[in-house]
Amino acid sequence: MVVQRVGQDIFRQALIDYWQGRCAVTGLDVVPLLRASHIKPWADCVSDAERLDVFNGLLLAPHLDALFDGGWVTFLDSGGIQISERLDVDRRALMGLSGAEVISGLTEQHRAYLEWHREHCFR
């Protein structure tokens, strides 16, 4: 349990550094509010290297973290958002989702993790 928490702190700090203290989607820069979100979840990683890989993470505003973690949204290799059809237009609007949200700053190293998320987490 202690090792896991230490690893999560390292992962969070790496994401804060990589994303320059801003949400990868909205640009929100209130660091205490931001969530270190694994693309391929911690429990599904095959090694500590995967768990701590900065390219296996996104720094997200809380509502986007919940949507991403729950598989309601995912991201394409281009960075564009993909919203689950299970989330109707009215609920999308309530969540502030336009469908035009984009992550800038993705690299080739993010792609395998994003593909995994699309195949295994996205609804």
C-alpha positions in Angstrom: 0.0 0.0 0.0 2.8 2.4 0.9 4.8 1.6 -2.3 1.6 2.1 -4.3 1.1 5.6 -2.8 4.7 6.6 -3.3 4.5 5.5 -6.9 1.3 7.4 -7.5 2.9 10.6 -6.1 5.8 10.1 -8.5 3.4 9.6 -11.3 1.3 12.7 -10.4 4.4 14.9 -10.2 5.7 13.6 -13.5 2.3 14.5 -15.1 2.3 17.9 -13.5 5.8 18.5 -15.0 4.9 17.1 -18.4 1.6 19.0 -18.8 3.1 22.2 -17.2 0.6 22.2 -14.3 -2.4 22.5 -16.7 -5.3 20.2 -17.6 -4.3 18.5 -20.9 -7.8 19.4 -22.3 -9.1 22.6 -20.7 -5.9 24.3 -19.7 -7.1 24.7 -16.1 -4.1 25.5 -14.0 -5.3 25.0 -10.4 -2.9 22.1 -9.7 -4.7 20.9 -6.5 -7.8 20.3 -8.5 -6.2 18.4 -11.3 -6.2 14.6 -11.4 -3.4 12.3 -12.5 -5.3 10.0 -14.7 -3.8 6.7 -16.0 -4.7 6.0 -19.7 -4.2 2.3 -19.1 -5.4 1.8 -15.5 -2.9 1.1 -12.7 -4.4 -2.4 -12.1 -4.2 -3.3 -15.7 -0.5 -2.4 -16.2 1.9 -5.3 -16.5 4.8 -3.6 -14.8 5.8 -0.7 -12.6 7.4 0.9 -15.7 4.0 1.1 -17.3 2.4 2.3 -14.1 4.8 5.2 -13.8 5.3 6.0 -17.5 4.4 9.7 -18.0 3.1 8.8 -21.5 0.5 6.5 -19.8 -1.1 9.5 -18.1 -3.1 12.7 -18.6 -3.5 15.6 -16.2 -7.2 16.3 -16.2 -9.8 18.5 -14.6 -12.0 16.5 -12.2 -15.0 16.1 -14.5 -12.9 15.0 -17.4 -11.0 12.5 -15.2 -14.3 11.0 -14.1 -15.6 10.8 -17.6 -12.3 9.3 -18.9 -11.8 6.9 -16.0 -15.4 5.7 -16.4 -15.0 5.2 -20.2 -17.6 7.9 -21.1 -14.9 9.7 -23.1 -11.7 8.7 -24.8 -9.2 10.4 -27.1 -8.1 9.7 -30.6 -4.5 9.6 -31.6 -5.0 13.1 -33.0 -6.0 14.3 -29.5 -9.7 14.8 -30.4 -12.3 13.7 -27.9 -14.6 10.8 -28.6 -17.8 10.9 -26.5 -19.8 7.7 -25.7 -23.1 7.5 -27.4 -24.5 6.5 -24.0 -24.1 10.1 -23.0 -26.9 12.0 -24.7 -26.8 15.5 -26.0 -28.4 17.1 -22.9 -26.1 15.4 -20.5 -23.1 16.3 -22.6 -24.2 19.9 -22.4 -24.6 19.7 -18.7 -21.0 18.4 -18.5 -19.8 21.2 -20.7 -18.8 18.9 -23.5 -19.0 20.3 -27.0 -17.3 17.4 -28.8 -14.6 19.8 -30.0 -12.3 19.2 -27.0 -8.7 18.4 -28.0 -5.5 17.4 -26.2 -2.5 19.1 -27.5 0.9 17.7 -26.6 0.3 14.1 -27.3 3.2 12.1 -28.7 3.8 8.8 -30.5 4.4 7.3 -27.0 0.9 8.1 -25.9 -0.7 6.2 -28.8 -0.4 2.6 -27.6 -2.0 3.6 -24.3 -4.8 5.5 -26.0 -5.5 2.6 -28.3 -5.7 0.3 -25.2 -8.1 2.8 -23.5 -10.3 2.9 -26.6 -10.4 -0.9 -26.9 -10.8 -1.8 -23.2 -12.4 1.2 -21.4 -14.5 3.2 -23.8 -18.2 2.4 -23.6 
